């Protein structure tokens, strides 16, 4: 599915059209998100991380979100 989403590029907030997956349930969405993080080598530095705040900083550093404040939210 395609919908508008907010992104930050070079410090500027913009609205763009983004492509997202659609799920039959919240549980299916959460399971797929967990698999994305667990199975993608890009996010290897969060596996085994015991501190959720550090895991958020790590996934942000890996390029998960364009929001510069992602890990602090």
mmCIF file of the N, C-alpha and C atoms, coordinates in Angstrom:
data_MODEL
# 
_entry.id   MODEL 
# 
loop_
_atom_site.group_PDB 
_atom_site.id 
_atom_site.type_symbol 
_atom_site.label_atom_id 
_atom_site.label_alt_id 
_atom_site.label_comp_id 
_atom_site.label_asym_id 
_atom_site.label_entity_id 
_atom_site.label_seq_id 
_atom_site.pdbx_PDB_ins_code 
_atom_site.Cartn_x 
_atom_site.Cartn_y 
_atom_site.Cartn_z 
_atom_site.occupancy 
_atom_site.B_iso_or_equiv 
_atom_site.pdbx_formal_charge 
_atom_site.auth_seq_id 
_atom_site.auth_comp_id 
_atom_site.auth_asym_id 
_atom_site.auth_atom_id 
_atom_site.pdbx_PDB_model_num 
ATOM 1   N N  . UNK A 1 1  ? 0.835  -1.150  0.000  1.00 0.00 ? 1  UNK A N  1 
ATOM 2   C CA . UNK A 1 1  ? 0.000  0.000   0.000  1.00 0.00 ? 1  UNK A CA 1 
ATOM 3   C C  . UNK A 1 1  ? 0.895  1.233   0.000  1.00 0.00 ? 1  UNK A C  1 
ATOM 4   N N  . UNK A 1 2  ? 0.430  2.308   -0.585 1.00 0.00 ? 2  UNK A N  1 
ATOM 5   C CA . UNK A 1 2  ? 1.177  3.560   -0.659 1.00 0.00 ? 2  UNK A CA 1 
ATOM 6   C C  . UNK A 1 2  ? 0.424  4.633   0.111  1.00 0.00 ? 2  UNK A C  1 
ATOM 7   N N  . UNK A 1 3  ? 1.152  5.370   0.945  1.00 0.00 ? 3  UNK A N  1 
ATOM 8   C CA . UNK A 1 3  ? 0.544  6.491   1.667  1.00 0.00 ? 3  UNK A CA 1 
ATOM 9   C C  . UNK A 1 3  ? 1.610  7.530   1.983  1.00 0.00 ? 3  UNK A C  1 
ATOM 10  N N  . UNK A 1 4  ? 1.150  8.693   2.378  1.00 0.00 ? 4  UNK A N  1 
ATOM 11  C CA . UNK A 1 4  ? 2.053  9.786   2.713  1.00 0.00 ? 4  UNK A CA 1 
ATOM 12  C C  . UNK A 1 4  ? 2.754  9.472   4.030  1.00 0.00 ? 4  UNK A C  1 
ATOM 13  N N  . UNK A 1 5  ? 4.035  9.855   4.107  1.00 0.00 ? 5  UNK A N  1 
ATOM 14  C CA . UNK A 1 5  ? 4.816  9.638   5.317  1.00 0.00 ? 5  UNK A CA 1 
ATOM 15  C C  . UNK A 1 5  ? 5.806  10.781  5.487  1.00 0.00 ? 5  UNK A C  1 
ATOM 16  N N  . UNK A 1 6  ? 6.122  11.086  6.711  1.00 0.00 ? 6  UNK A N  1 
ATOM 17  C CA . UNK A 1 6  ? 7.101  12.127  6.989  1.00 0.00 ? 6  UNK A CA 1 
ATOM 18  C C  . UNK A 1 6  ? 8.496  11.541  7.059  1.00 0.00 ? 6  UNK A C  1 
ATOM 19  N N  . UNK A 1 7  ? 9.429  12.171  6.399  1.00 0.00 ? 7  UNK A N  1 
ATOM 20  C CA . UNK A 1 7  ? 10.832 11.762  6.407  1.00 0.00 ? 7  UNK A CA 1 
ATOM 21  C C  . UNK A 1 7  ? 11.688 12.996  6.646  1.00 0.00 ? 7  UNK A C  1 
ATOM 22  N N  . UNK A 1 8  ? 12.946 12.780  7.025  1.00 0.00 ? 8  UNK A N  1 
ATOM 23  C CA . UNK A 1 8  ? 13.890 13.882  7.208  1.00 0.00 ? 8  UNK A CA 1 
ATOM 24  C C  . UNK A 1 8  ? 15.109 13.588  6.346  1.00 0.00 ? 8  UNK A C  1 
ATOM 25  N N  . UNK A 1 9  ? 15.404 14.495  5.429  1.00 0.00 ? 9  UNK A N  1 
ATOM 26  C CA . UNK A 1 9  ? 16.560 14.362  4.545  1.00 0.00 ? 9  UNK A CA 1 
ATOM 27  C C  . UNK A 1 9  ? 17.402 15.618  4.654  1.00 0.00 ? 9  UNK A C  1 
ATOM 28  N N  . UNK A 1 10 ? 18.682 15.442  4.962  1.00 0.00 ? 10 UNK A N  1 
ATOM 29  C CA . UNK A 1 10 ? 19.604 16.574  5.109  1.00 0.00 ? 10 UNK A CA 1 
ATOM 30  C C  . UNK A 1 10 ? 19.054 17.619  6.070  1.00 0.00 ? 10 UNK A C  1 
ATOM 31  N N  . UNK A 1 11 ? 18.414 17.161  7.146  1.00 0.00 ? 11 UNK A N  1 
ATOM 32  C CA . UNK A 1 11 ? 17.895 18.059  8.162  1.00 0.00 ? 11 UNK A CA 1 
ATOM 33  C C  . UNK A 1 11 ? 16.573 18.719  7.839  1.00 0.00 ? 11 UNK A C  1 
ATOM 34  N N  . UNK A 1 12 ? 15.995 18.405  6.693  1.00 0.00 ? 12 UNK A N  1 
ATOM 35  C CA . UNK A 1 12 ? 14.734 19.013  6.280  1.00 0.00 ? 12 UNK A CA 1 
ATOM 36  C C  . UNK A 1 12 ? 13.614 17.981  6.324  1.00 0.00 ? 12 UNK A C  1 
ATOM 37  N N  . UNK A 1 13 ? 12.539 18.325  7.040  1.00 0.00 ? 13 UNK A N  1 
ATOM 38  C CA . UNK A 1 13 ? 11.376 17.436  7.106  1.00 0.00 ? 13 UNK A CA 1 
ATOM 39  C C  . UNK A 1 13 ? 10.559 17.583  5.831  1.00 0.00 ? 13 UNK A C  1 
ATOM 40  N N  . UNK A 1 14 ? 10.228 16.450  5.232  1.00 0.00 ? 14 UNK A N  1 
ATOM 41  C CA . UNK A 1 14 ? 9.443  16.443  3.999  1.00 0.00 ? 14 UNK A CA 1 
ATOM 42  C C  . UNK A 1 14 ? 8.358  15.375  4.105  1.00 0.00 ? 14 UNK A C  1 
ATOM 43  N N  . UNK A 1 15 ? 7.333  15.528  3.293  1.00 0.00 ? 15 UNK A N  1 
ATOM 44  C CA . UNK A 1 15 ? 6.295  14.511  3.166  1.00 0.00 ? 15 UNK A CA 1 
ATOM 45  C C  . UNK A 1 15 ? 6.462  13.854  1.809  1.00 0.00 ? 15 UNK A C  1 
ATOM 46  N N  . UNK A 1 16 ? 6.529  12.533  1.816  1.00 0.00 ? 16 UNK A N  1 
ATOM 47  C CA . UNK A 1 16 ? 6.712  11.773  0.584  1.00 0.00 ? 16 UNK A CA 1 
ATOM 48  C C  . UNK A 1 16 ? 5.685  10.643  0.548  1.00 0.00 ? 16 UNK A C  1 
ATOM 49  N N  . UNK A 1 17 ? 5.528  10.040  -0.605 1.00 0.00 ? 17 UNK A N  1 
ATOM 50  C CA . UNK A 1 17 ? 4.716  8.836   -0.725 1.00 0.00 ? 17 UNK A CA 1 
ATOM 51  C C  . UNK A 1 17 ? 5.614  7.646   -0.448 1.00 0.00 ? 17 UNK A C  1 
ATOM 52  N N  . UNK A 1 18 ? 5.201  6.802   0.469  1.00 0.00 ? 18 UNK A N  1 
ATOM 53  C CA . UNK A 1 18 ? 5.983  5.624   0.806  1.00 0.00 ? 18 UNK A CA 1 
ATOM 54  C C  . UNK A 1 18 ? 5.180  4.365   0.578  1.00 0.00 ? 18 UNK A C  1 
ATOM 55  N N  . UNK A 1 19 ? 5.869  3.284   0.289  1.00 0.00 ? 19 UNK A N  1 
ATOM 56  C CA . UNK A 1 19 ? 5.231  1.990   0.093  1.00 0.00 ? 19 UNK A CA 1 
ATOM 57  C C  . UNK A 1 19 ? 5.385  1.178   1.374  1.00 0.00 ? 19 UNK A C  1 
ATOM 58  N N  . UNK A 1 20 ? 4.282  0.677   1.869  1.00 0.00 ? 20 UNK A N  1 
ATOM 59  C CA . UNK A 1 20 ? 4.266  -0.072  3.113  1.00 0.00 ? 20 UNK A CA 1 
ATOM 60  C C  . UNK A 1 20 ? 3.557  -1.398  2.910  1.00 0.00 ? 20 UNK A C  1 
ATOM 61  N N  . UNK A 1 21 ? 3.874  -2.347  3.768  1.00 0.00 ? 21 UNK A N  1 
ATOM 62  C CA . UNK A 1 21 ? 3.195  -3.636  3.738  1.00 0.00 ? 21 UNK A CA 1 
ATOM 63  C C  . UNK A 1 21 ? 1.861  -3.519  4.472  1.00 0.00 ? 21 UNK A C  1 
ATOM 64  N N  . UNK A 1 22 ? 0.909  -4.320  4.077  1.00 0.00 ? 22 UNK A N  1 
ATOM 65  C CA . UNK A 1 22 ? -0.388 -4.390  4.750  1.00 0.00 ? 22 UNK A CA 1 
ATOM 66  C C  . UNK A 1 22 ? -0.525 -5.777  5.374  1.00 0.00 ? 22 UNK A C  1 
ATOM 67  N N  . UNK A 1 23 ? -1.130 -5.845  6.545  1.00 0.00 ? 23 UNK A N  1 
ATOM 68  C CA . UNK A 1 23 ? -1.239 -7.098  7.285  1.00 0.00 ? 23 UNK A CA 1 
ATOM 69  C C  . UNK A 1 23 ? -2.686 -7.370  7.672  1.00 0.00 ? 23 UNK A C  1 
ATOM 70  N N  . UNK A 1 24 ? -2.972 -8.632  7.863  1.00 0.00 ? 24 UNK A N  1 
ATOM 71  C CA . UNK A 1 24 ? -4.314 -9.045  8.267  1.00 0.00 ? 24 UNK A CA 1 
ATOM 72  C C  . UNK A 1 24 ? -4.573 -8.769  9.747  1.00 0.00 ? 24 UNK A C  1 
ATOM 73  N N  . UNK A 1 25 ? -3.488 -8.611  10.527 1.00 0.00 ? 25 UNK A N  1 
ATOM 74  C CA . UNK A 1 25 ? -3.658 -8.381  11.961 1.00 0.00 ? 25 UNK A CA 1 
ATOM 75  C C  . UNK A 1 25 ? -2.446 -7.636  12.516 1.00 0.00 ? 25 UNK A C  1 
ATOM 76  N N  . UNK A 1 26 ? -2.626 -7.070  13.693 1.00 0.00 ? 26 UNK A N  1 
ATOM 77  C CA . UNK A 1 26 ? -1.509 -6.417  14.378 1.00 0.00 ? 26 UNK A CA 1 
ATOM 78  C C  . UNK A 1 26 ? -0.430 -7.445  14.691 1.00 0.00 ? 26 UNK A C  1 
ATOM 79  N N  . UNK A 1 27 ? -0.836 -8.636  15.100 1.00 0.00 ? 27 UNK A N  1 
ATOM 80  C CA . UNK A 1 27 ? 0.130  -9.687  15.426 1.00 0.00 ? 27 UNK A CA 1 
ATOM 81  C C  . UNK A 1 27 ? 0.996  -10.033 14.223 1.00 0.00 ? 27 UNK A C  1 
ATOM 82  N N  . UNK A 1 28 ? 0.398  -10.132 13.051 1.00 0.00 ? 28 UNK A N  1 
ATOM 83  C CA . UNK A 1 28 ? 1.165  -10.436 11.838 1.00 0.00 ? 28 UNK A CA 1 
ATOM 84  C C  . UNK A 1 28 ? 2.151  -9.316  11.534 1.00 0.00 ? 28 UNK A C  1 
ATOM 85  N N  . UNK A 1 29 ? 1.744  -8.086  11.763 1.00 0.00 ? 29 UNK A N  1 
ATOM 86  C CA . UNK A 1 29 ? 2.627  -6.943  11.554 1.00 0.00 ? 29 UNK A CA 1 
ATOM 87  C C  . UNK A 1 29 ? 3.822  -7.003  12.503 1.00 0.00 ? 29 UNK A C  1 
ATOM 88  N N  . UNK A 1 30 ? 3.553  -7.281  13.770 1.00 0.00 ? 30 UNK A N  1 
ATOM 89  C CA . UNK A 1 30 ? 4.627  -7.338  14.767 1.00 0.00 ? 30 UNK A CA 1 
ATOM 90  C C  . UNK A 1 30 ? 5.590  -8.485  14.484 1.00 0.00 ? 30 UNK A C  1 
ATOM 91  N N  . UNK A 1 31 ? 5.055  -9.618  14.065 1.00 0.00 ? 31 UNK A N  1 
ATOM 92  C CA . UNK A 1 31 ? 5.909  -10.765 13.749 1.00 0.00 ? 31 UNK A CA 1 
ATOM 93  C C  . UNK A 1 31 ? 6.824  -10.446 12.567 1.00 0.00 ? 31 UNK A C  1 
ATOM 94  N N  . UNK A 1 32 ? 6.281  -9.824  11.540 1.00 0.00 ? 32 UNK A N  1 
ATOM 95  C CA . UNK A 1 32 ? 7.084  -9.480  10.374 1.00 0.00 ? 32 UNK A CA 1 
ATOM 96  C C  . UNK A 1 32 ? 8.147  -8.443  10.731 1.00 0.00 ? 32 UNK A C  1 
ATOM 97  N N  . UNK A 1 33 ? 7.799  -7.486  11.571 1.00 0.00 ? 33 UNK A N  1 
ATOM 98  C CA . UNK A 1 33 ? 8.764  -6.472  12.002 1.00 0.00 ? 33 UNK A CA 1 
ATOM 99  C C  . UNK A 1 33 ? 9.906  -7.122  12.780 1.00 0.00 ? 33 UNK A C  1 
ATOM 100 N N  . UNK A 1 34 ? 9.571  -8.054  13.669 1.00 0.00 ? 34 UNK A N  1 
ATOM 101 C CA . UNK A 1 34 ? 10.599 -8.766  14.426 1.00 0.00 ? 34 UNK A CA 1 
ATOM 102 C C  . UNK A 1 34 ? 11.520 -9.547  13.492 1.00 0.00 ? 34 UNK A C  1 
ATOM 103 N N  . UNK A 1 35 ? 10.946 -10.193 12.484 1.00 0.00 ? 35 UNK A N  1 
ATOM 104 C CA . UNK A 1 35 ? 11.760 -10.939 11.522 1.00 0.00 ? 35 UNK A CA 1 
ATOM 105 C C  . UNK A 1 35 ? 12.653 -10.007 10.706 1.00 0.00 ? 35 UNK A C  1 
ATOM 106 N N  . UNK A 1 36 ? 12.141 -8.836  10.345 1.00 0.00 ? 36 UNK A N  1 
ATOM 107 C CA . UNK A 1 36 ? 12.948 -7.860  9.617  1.00 0.00 ? 36 UNK A CA 1 
ATOM 108 C C  . UNK A 1 36 ? 14.202 -7.520  10.414 1.00 0.00 ? 36 UNK A C  1 
ATOM 109 N N  . UNK A 1 37 ? 14.029 -7.238  11.686 1.00 0.00 ? 37 UNK A N  1 
ATOM 110 C CA . UNK A 1 37 ? 15.169 -6.857  12.515 1.00 0.00 ? 37 UNK A CA 1 
ATOM 111 C C  . UNK A 1 37 ? 16.089 -8.037  12.807 1.00 0.00 ? 37 UNK A C  1 
ATOM 112 N N  . UNK A 1 38 ? 15.522 -9.218  13.014 1.00 0.00 ? 38 UNK A N  1 
ATOM 113 C CA . UNK A 1 38 ? 16.325 -10.389 13.370 1.00 0.00 ? 38 UNK A CA 1 
ATOM 114 C C  . UNK A 1 38 ? 17.055 -11.001 12.183 1.00 0.00 ? 38 UNK A C  1 
ATOM 115 N N  . UNK A 1 39 ? 16.444 -10.965 11.007 1.00 0.00 ? 39 UNK A N  1 
ATOM 116 C CA . UNK A 1 39 ? 16.996 -11.674 9.851  1.00 0.00 ? 39 UNK A CA 1 
ATOM 117 C C  . UNK A 1 39 ? 17.796 -10.800 8.895  1.00 0.00 ? 39 UNK A C  1 
ATOM 118 N N  . UNK A 1 40 ? 17.810 -9.507  9.103  1.00 0.00 ? 40 UNK A N  1 
ATOM 119 C CA . UNK A 1 40 ? 18.506 -8.595  8.199  1.00 0.00 ? 40 UNK A CA 1 
ATOM 120 C C  . UNK A 1 40 ? 19.865 -8.250  8.795  1.00 0.00 ? 40 UNK A C  1 
ATOM 121 N N  . UNK A 1 41 ? 20.943 -8.608  8.126  1.00 0.00 ? 41 UNK A N  1 
ATOM 122 C CA . UNK A 1 41 ? 22.286 -8.372  8.659  1.00 0.00 ? 41 UNK A CA 1 
ATOM 123 C C  . UNK A 1 41 ? 22.566 -6.892  8.902  1.00 0.00 ? 41 UNK A C  1 
ATOM 124 N N  . UNK A 1 42 ? 21.807 -6.027  8.263  1.00 0.00 ? 42 UNK A N  1 
ATOM 125 C CA . UNK A 1 42 ? 21.975 -4.584  8.476  1.00 0.00 ? 42 UNK A CA 1 
ATOM 126 C C  . UNK A 1 42 ? 21.789 -4.222  9.952  1.00 0.00 ? 42 UNK A C  1 
ATOM 127 N N  . UNK A 1 43 ? 20.931 -4.957  10.644 1.00 0.00 ? 43 UNK A N  1 
ATOM 128 C CA . UNK A 1 43 ? 20.607 -4.649  12.033 1.00 0.00 ? 43 UNK A CA 1 
ATOM 129 C C  . UNK A 1 43 ? 21.249 -5.631  13.018 1.00 0.00 ? 43 UNK A C  1 
ATOM 130 N N  . UNK A 1 44 ? 22.377 -6.212  12.645 1.00 0.00 ? 44 UNK A N  1 
ATOM 131 C CA . UNK A 1 44 ? 23.026 -7.232  13.466 1.00 0.00 ? 44 UNK A CA 1 
ATOM 132 C C  . UNK A 1 44 ? 23.386 -6.740  14.869 1.00 0.00 ? 44 UNK A C  1 
ATOM 133 N N  . UNK A 1 45 ? 23.631 -5.442  15.017 1.00 0.00 ? 45 UNK A N  1 
ATOM 134 C CA . UNK A 1 45 ? 24.109 -4.946  16.307 1.00 0.00 ? 45 UNK A CA 1 
ATOM 135 C C  . UNK A 1 45 ? 23.008 -4.785  17.357 1.00 0.00 ? 45 UNK A C  1 
ATOM 136 N N  . UNK A 1 46 ? 21.773 -5.166  17.036 1.00 0.00 ? 46 UNK A N  1 
ATOM 137 C CA . UNK A 1 46 ? 20.732 -5.138  18.068 1.00 0.00 ? 46 UNK A CA 1 
ATOM 138 C C  . UNK A 1 46 ? 20.457 -6.526  18.636 1.00 0.00 ? 46 UNK A C  1 
ATOM 139 N N  . UNK A 1 47 ? 20.948 -7.555  17.959 1.00 0.00 ? 47 UNK A N  1 
ATOM 140 C CA . UNK A 1 47 ? 20.728 -8.914  18.437 1.00 0.00 ? 47 UNK A CA 1 
ATOM 141 C C  . UNK A 1 47 ? 21.483 -9.093  19.756 1.00 0.00 ? 47 UNK A C  1 
ATOM 142 N N  . UNK A 1 48 ? 20.765 -9.487  20.775 1.00 0.00 ? 48 UNK A N  1 
ATOM 143 C CA . UNK A 1 48 ? 21.362 -9.695  22.087 1.00 0.00 ? 48 UNK A CA 1 
ATOM 144 C C  . UNK A 1 48 ? 21.500 -8.432  22.915 1.00 0.00 ? 48 UNK A C  1 
ATOM 145 N N  . UNK A 1 49 ? 21.110 -7.311  22.373 1.00 0.00 ? 49 UNK A N  1 
ATOM 146 C CA . UNK A 1 49 ? 21.190 -6.045  23.105 1.00 0.00 ? 49 UNK A CA 1 
ATOM 147 C C  . UNK A 1 49 ? 20.180 -6.092  24.253 1.00 0.00 ? 49 UNK A C  1 
ATOM 148 N N  . UNK A 1 50 ? 20.634 -5.857  25.462 1.00 0.00 ? 50 UNK A N  1 
ATOM 149 C CA . UNK A 1 50 ? 19.769 -5.957  26.639 1.00 0.00 ? 50 UNK A CA 1 
ATOM 150 C C  . UNK A 1 50 ? 19.148 -4.618  27.032 1.00 0.00 ? 50 UNK A C  1 
ATOM 151 N N  . UNK A 1 51 ? 19.621 -3.537  26.457 1.00 0.00 ? 51 UNK A N  1 
ATOM 152 C CA . UNK A 1 51 ? 19.148 -2.190  26.780 1.00 0.00 ? 51 UNK A CA 1 
ATOM 153 C C  . UNK A 1 51 ? 18.345 -1.664  25.593 1.00 0.00 ? 51 UNK A C  1 
ATOM 154 N N  . UNK A 1 52 ? 17.034 -1.483  25.777 1.00 0.00 ? 52 UNK A N  1 
ATOM 155 C CA . UNK A 1 52 ? 16.190 -1.072  24.657 1.00 0.00 ? 52 UNK A CA 1 
ATOM 156 C C  . UNK A 1 52 ? 16.582 0.292   24.113 1.00 0.00 ? 52 UNK A C  1 
ATOM 157 N N  . UNK A 1 53 ? 17.078 1.177   24.969 1.00 0.00 ? 53 UNK A N  1 
ATOM 158 C CA . UNK A 1 53 ? 17.487 2.497   24.487 1.00 0.00 ? 53 UNK A CA 1 
ATOM 159 C C  . UNK A 1 53 ? 18.712 2.381   23.583 1.00 0.00 ? 53 UNK A C  1 
ATOM 160 N N  . UNK A 1 54 ? 19.651 1.516   23.955 1.00 0.00 ? 54 UNK A N  1 
ATOM 161 C CA . UNK A 1 54 ? 20.822 1.296   23.103 1.00 0.00 ? 54 UNK A CA 1 
ATOM 162 C C  . UNK A 1 54 ? 20.410 0.615   21.806 1.00 0.00 ? 54 UNK A C  1 
ATOM 163 N N  . UNK A 1 55 ? 19.480 -0.326  21.881 1.00 0.00 ? 55 UNK A N  1 
ATOM 164 C CA . UNK A 1 55 ? 18.999 -0.989  20.667 1.00 0.00 ? 55 UNK A CA 1 
ATOM 165 C C  . UNK A 1 55 ? 18.375 0.027   19.721 1.00 0.00 ? 55 UNK A C  1 
ATOM 166 N N  . UNK A 1 56 ? 17.627 0.984   20.257 1.00 0.00 ? 56 UNK A N  1 
ATOM 167 C CA . UNK A 1 56 ? 17.032 2.040   19.420 1.00 0.00 ? 56 UNK A CA 1 
ATOM 168 C C  . UNK A 1 56 ? 18.112 2.903   18.783 1.00 0.00 ? 56 UNK A C  1 
ATOM 169 N N  . UNK A 1 57 ? 19.142 3.250   19.545 1.00 0.00 ? 57 UNK A N  1 
ATOM 170 C CA . UNK A 1 57 ? 20.245 4.040   18.971 1.00 0.00 ? 57 UNK A CA 1 
ATOM 171 C C  . UNK A 1 57 ? 20.967 3.244   17.885 1.00 0.00 ? 57 UNK A C  1 
ATOM 172 N N  . UNK A 1 58 ? 21.164 1.949   18.133 1.00 0.00 ? 58 UNK A N  1 
ATOM 173 C CA . UNK A 1 58 ? 21.854 1.109   17.149 1.00 0.00 ? 58 UNK A CA 1 
ATOM 174 C C  . UNK A 1 58 ? 21.065 1.005   15.850 1.00 0.00 ? 58 UNK A C  1 
ATOM 175 N N  . UNK A 1 59 ? 19.766 0.742   15.952 1.00 0.00 ? 59 UNK A N  1 
ATOM 176 C CA . UNK A 1 59 ? 18.957 0.575   14.745 1.00 0.00 ? 59 UNK A CA 1 
ATOM 177 C C  . UNK A 1 59 ? 18.859 1.900   13.986 1.00 0.00 ? 59 UNK A C  1 
ATOM 178 N N  . UNK A 1 60 ? 18.828 3.012   14.708 1.00 0.00 ? 60 UNK A N  1 
ATOM 179 C CA . UNK A 1 60 ? 18.833 4.316   14.039 1.00 0.00 ? 60 UNK A CA 1 
ATOM 180 C C  . UNK A 1 60 ? 20.156 4.528   13.311 1.00 0.00 ? 60 UNK A C  1 
ATOM 181 N N  . UNK A 1 61 ? 21.257 4.204   13.956 1.00 0.00 ? 61 UNK A N  1 
ATOM 182 C CA . UNK A 1 61 ? 22.572 4.353   13.322 1.00 0.00 ? 61 UNK A CA 1 
ATOM 183 C C  . UNK A 1 61 ? 22.685 3.477   12.076 1.00 0.00 ? 61 UNK A C  1 
ATOM 184 N N  . UNK A 1 62 ? 21.958 2.372   12.062 1.00 0.00 ? 62 UNK A N  1 
ATOM 185 C CA . UNK A 1 62 ? 21.972 1.459   10.914 1.00 0.00 ? 62 UNK A CA 1 
ATOM 186 C C  . UNK A 1 62 ? 21.095 1.941   9.766  1.00 0.00 ? 62 UNK A C  1 
ATOM 187 N N  . UNK A 1 63 ? 20.401 3.068   9.958  1.00 0.00 ? 63 UNK A N  1 
ATOM 188 C CA . UNK A 1 63 ? 19.601 3.635   8.881  1.00 0.00 ? 63 UNK A CA 1 
ATOM 189 C C  . UNK A 1 63 ? 18.139 3.258   8.897  1.00 0.00 ? 63 UNK A C  1 
ATOM 190 N N  . UNK A 1 64 ? 17.642 2.744   10.031 1.00 0.00 ? 64 UNK A N  1 
ATOM 191 C CA . UNK A 1 64 ? 16.245 2.304   10.090 1.00 0.00 ? 64 UNK A CA 1 
ATOM 192 C C  . UNK A 1 64 ? 15.261 3.444   9.881  1.00 0.00 ? 64 UNK A C  1 
ATOM 193 N N  . UNK A 1 65 ? 15.531 4.605   10.441 1.00 0.00 ? 65 UNK A N  1 
ATOM 194 C CA . UNK A 1 65 ? 14.585 5.724   10.371 1.00 0.00 ? 65 UNK A CA 1 
ATOM 195 C C  . UNK A 1 65 ? 15.313 6.992   9.945  1.00 0.00 ? 65 UNK A C  1 
ATOM 196 N N  . UNK A 1 66 ? 14.604 7.870   9.249  1.00 0.00 ? 66 UNK A N  1 
ATOM 197 C CA . UNK A 1 66 ? 15.221 9.140   8.840  1.00 0.00 ? 66 UNK A CA 1 
ATOM 198 C C  . UNK A 1 66 ? 15.063 10.218  9.899  1.00 0.00 ? 66 UNK A C  1 
ATOM 199 N N  . UNK A 1 67 ? 14.197 10.009  10.880 1.00 0.00 ? 67 UNK A N  1 
ATOM 200 C CA . UNK A 1 67 ? 13.986 10.986  11.947 1.00 0.00 ? 67 UNK A CA 1 
ATOM 201 C C  . UNK A 1 67 ? 15.233 11.041  12.831 1.00 0.00 ? 67 UNK A C  1 
ATOM 202 N N  . UNK A 1 68 ? 15.894 12.202  12.921 1.00 0.00 ? 68 UNK A N  1 
ATOM 203 C CA . UNK A 1 68 ? 17.110 12.282  13.736 1.00 0.00 ? 68 UNK A CA 1 
ATOM 204 C C  . UNK A 1 68 ? 16.838 12.061  15.225 1.00 0.00 ? 68 UNK A C  1 
ATOM 205 N N  . UNK A 1 69 ? 15.592 12.167  15.652 1.00 0.00 ? 69 UNK A N  1 
ATOM 206 C CA . UNK A 1 69 ? 15.230 11.960  17.053 1.00 0.00 ? 69 UNK A CA 1 
ATOM 207 C C  . UNK A 1 69 ? 14.580 10.602  17.296 1.00 0.00 ? 69 UNK A C  1 
ATOM 208 N N  . UNK A 1 70 ? 14.641 9.706   16.320 1.00 0.00 ? 70 UNK A N  1 
ATOM 209 C CA . UNK A 1 70 ? 13.966 8.409   16.408 1.00 0.00 ? 70 UNK A CA 1 
ATOM 210 C C  . UNK A 1 70 ? 14.292 7.677   17.710 1.00 0.00 ? 70 UNK A C  1 
ATOM 211 N N  . UNK A 1 71 ? 15.555 7.562   18.040 1.00 0.00 ? 71 UNK A N  1 
ATOM 212 C CA . UNK A 1 71 ? 15.963 6.770   19.204 1.00 0.00 ? 71 UNK A CA 1 
ATOM 213 C C  . UNK A 1 71 ? 15.536 7.399   20.522 1.00 0.00 ? 71 UNK A C  1 
ATOM 214 N N  . UNK A 1 72 ? 15.233 8.667   20.521 1.00 0.00 ? 72 UNK A N  1 
ATOM 215 C CA . UNK A 1 72 ? 14.848 9.359   21.751 1.00 0.00 ? 72 UNK A CA 1 
ATOM 216 C C  . UNK A 1 72 ? 13.344 9.360   21.994 1.00 0.00 ? 72 UNK A C  1 
ATOM 217 N N  . UNK A 1 73 ? 12.593 8.782   21.083 1.00 0.00 ? 73 UNK A N  1 
ATOM 218 C CA . UNK A 1 73 ? 11.121 8.821   21.213 1.00 0.00 ? 73 UNK A CA 1 
ATOM 219 C C  . UNK A 1 73 ? 10.577 7.577   21.879 1.00 0.00 ? 73 UNK A C  1 
# 
